Amino acid sequence: MAKKQQRSRSNSSLWTLVIVAAVAVSLAFGVFLVNRPSPAGKTAASEHANMPDHVPPEPQWMKNALQPVRQAYIYAAWNPEPLQYIPCYCGCGNIHGSNAACYFKRDEEGNVLAYDEHAYG
């Protein structure tokens, strides 16, 4: 009976070690994935850190905006196409057809005419 108990403790110790090792490897791999540079050596945020040239100068209220708000407007200026598939959430009462319309007033061709405060918060 003592051999069976000893073997059982040995097996449970082995499984504990295997589980701890698997968790450690998973965490290390996750840290690697999060911290690795993009293929071009730039992150998406650093690639478009400023408004594109075709956007008018920022209004005063935008100059005082929090960093996440500014980043959202910059993203919307550079990437209006994917925002067309996201419903509006700015609180306009469904005036906008999509999230792309919450950031800028555009003409029929999609050119930015002015900033829209709806997404400002």
Protein Blocks (a to p, Z undefined) as FASTA:
>chain_A
ZZmmmmmmmmmmmmmmmmmmmmmmmmmmmmmmmmpccfkopafklmmmcccfklccddfk
lmmpcfklmmmmmmmmmmmmlmmmpccfehnoomafbfklmmpccdfkopafbdcfklnZ
Z
